[in-house]
Amino acid sequence: MAGQRSALNTLGGWLAVLAIAGGLFYVLYVISWSGDTVARIELAPQGRSEELPVALSPEMDPVRGVLGLEYSGRLGGRIATYDVAIGGDEDVDIKDIFTESGIANDPSDESGRSSRVRGHSVNLGTFEVPVDAGYLVRADIEPSSRVDLESATLSLTANSAEWDLRIIGGLGLALILGLGMGMAGRGGKAG
């Protein structure tokens, strides 16, 4: 009986570890590994960028936007505020198909000043392209007074994966089942 409970404990532990690893890989897949980069647009690292053209089509759906920032200076604080929009030009009667604004923060726990250039990416999310057309990217980036913003780029990735609740639920269920099996296997040893 103890051998069966020990095997149940081991099996439950492995199932929980596989569920956690699967969850981490799924997050990386959705956020950065899926899709094909269709545009990499250099933005003005400070102030408003001129309207920059990009060709998009519904076959690219969903399209993910990622803002990449390279900076030096103060660590452990705000890097910049940003406002990014993609819309049609005046010749095409298309309103903005994507807008996102927010604050990019340095994720490090360090503080102080550094002359080393660091990179930081902000996942802006996904959007759908309504019609095949030429679009314009507008961006306004205001760096913190404590950093030197070296560059800013907007990467657009076509056919990006989106979150699937069935996969998340399956991984969560596997984790709960693995932890339950592990606890049941340990409970038998104590008795």
C-alpha positions in Angstrom: 0.0 0.0 0.0 2.8 2.4 0.9 4.4 1.6 -2.5 1.3 2.6 -4.3 1.0 5.8 -2.4 4.7 6.6 -3.0 4.1 6.1 -6.7 1.0 8.3 -6.5 3.0 11.0 -4.9 5.7 10.8 -7.5 3.2 10.7 -10.4 1.4 13.7 -8.9 4.6 15.6 -8.5 5.6 15.0 -12.1 2.1 16.0 -13.3 2.3 19.3 -11.4 5.8 20.0 -12.7 4.7 19.4 -16.3 1.6 21.6 -15.8 3.8 24.4 -14.5 6.3 24.0 -17.4 3.5 23.8 -19.9 2.0 27.0 -18.5 5.3 28.9 -18.8 5.8 27.7 -22.4 2.3 28.6 -23.2 2.7 32.2 -21.9 6.0 32.6 -23.9 4.3 31.2 -27.0 1.4 33.6 -26.9 3.4 36.6 -25.9 6.5 36.3 -28.1 7.0 33.1 -30.0 3.9 32.9 -32.2 3.3 34.6 -35.5 5.5 36.3 -38.1 6.9 39.8 -37.9 5.4 41.8 -40.7 6.8 45.3 -39.8 9.4 46.8 -37.6 8.9 50.6 -37.5 11.5 52.9 -36.0 9.8 55.6 -33.9 11.1 58.9 -32.6 12.5 58.1 -29.1 11.2 61.4 -27.8 8.1 63.3 -28.9 5.7 62.7 -31.7 6.7 60.5 -34.6 5.6 61.4 -38.1 2.9 59.3 -39.5 4.7 56.1 -40.7 3.1 53.9 -43.3 2.5 50.2 -42.9 0.5 47.8 -45.1 -1.9 45.4 -43.3 -4.6 43.0 -44.4 -7.2 40.8 -42.7 -5.2 37.7 -43.5 -2.7 38.8 -40.9 -5.3 38.7 -38.0 -4.7 38.9 -35.2 -1.8 41.3 -35.3 0.2 41.9 -32.1 2.0 45.2 -31.4 5.1 45.2 -29.2 6.9 48.5 -28.3 10.6 48.0 -27.9 12.6 50.6 -25.9 16.4 50.9 -25.4 17.5 53.2 -22.6 20.2 54.1 -20.1 20.2 56.2 -17.0 18.1 55.8 -13.9 17.2 52.2 -13.0 14.1 50.9 -11.2 11.7 53.6 -12.3 9.6 54.9 -15.1 11.1 54.7 -18.5 8.6 56.6 -20.6 4.9 57.2 -21.3 3.6 56.2 -24.7 0.6 56.6 -26.9 0.5 54.5 -30.1 -2.3 54.5 -32.7 -2.7 52.8 -36.1 -5.3 54.2 -38.5 -6.1 55.1 -42.1 -5.0 58.1 -43.9 -7.4 60.8 -45.1 -7.8 59.2 -48.5 -9.2 56.0 -46.9 -12.2 56.4 -44.7 -10.9 54.2 -41.9 -10.8 55.2 -38.2 -8.1 54.1 -35.8 -8.1 50.3 -35.7 -5.7 50.2 -32.7 -4.8 52.6 -29.9 -2.9 51.9 -26.8 -1.3 54.2 -24.2 0.4 53.6 -20.9 3.6 53.8 -18.9 6.7 51.6 -19.4 8.6 50.9 -16.2 12.0 49.4 -15.6 11.4 45.9 -14.3 14.7 45.6 -12.5 15.0 45.7 -8.7 18.2 47.7 -9.1 18.4 51.4 -8.4 20.9 54.1 -9.2 22.3 55.2 -12.6 23.8 53.1 -15.3 25.4 54.1 -18.5 24.8 50.6 -20.0 22.0 50.5 -22.6 19.2 48.2 -21.6 16.2 46.9 -23.6 12.6 46.7 -22.5 9.6 45.4 -24.4 5.9 46.3 -23.8 3.3 44.0 -25.2 0.6 46.3 -26.5 -1.9 43.6 -27.3 -3.6 42.3 -30.4 -6.0 43.8 -32.9 -8.0 42.9 -36.0 -7.5 44.5 -39.4 -10.8 45.3 -41.1 -9.7 45.8 -44.7 -6.6 45.4 -46.9 -5.2 48.9 -47.0 -2.2 51.1 -46.2 -2.3 52.3 -42.6 -0.4 55.0 -40.7 1.3 54.5 -37.4 1.3 57.5 -35.0 3.3 57.4 -31.8 4.0 59.9 -29.0 6.7 58.9 -26.6 7.7 61.0 -23.6 10.8 59.6 -21.7 11.3 60.1 -18.0 13.7 62.9 -17.2 15.8 60.3 -15.4 16.6 58.2 -18.5 18.2 58.6 -21.9 15.9 56.9 -24.4 18.3 55.6 -27.2 15.6 54.1 -29.5 12.0 53.1 -29.8 10.5 50.6 -32.3 7.1 49.2 -32.9 7.1 45.5 -34.1 3.9 44.1 -35.6 3.5 40.3 -35.7 0.9 38.7 -37.9 -1.1 35.6 -37.0 -0.2 35.9 -33.3 -1.7 33.3 -30.9 -4.4 34.5 -28.6 -5.2 33.2 -25.1 -7.3 30.1 -25.2 -9.3 29.4 -22.1 -9.5 25.7 -22.9 -5.7 25.4 -22.8 -5.5 27.5 -19.6 -8.2 25.4 -18.0 -6.5 22.2 -19.0 -3.2 23.3 -17.5 -4.9 24.5 -14.4 -6.8 21.2 -14.0 -3.5 19.2 -14.5 -1.8 21.3 -11.8 -4.7 20.8 -9.4 -4.8 17.0 -10.2 -1.1 16.7 -9.8 -1.1 18.5 -6.4 -4.0 16.5 -5.2 -2.3 13.2 -6.2 0.8 14.3 -4.5 -1.0 15.2 -1.3 -2.9 11.9 -1.3 0.4 10.0 -1.8 2.0 11.8 1.1 -1.1 11.4 3.4 -0.7 7.6 3.2 2.9 7.8 4.4 2.1 9.7 7.6 -0.6 7.1 8.5 
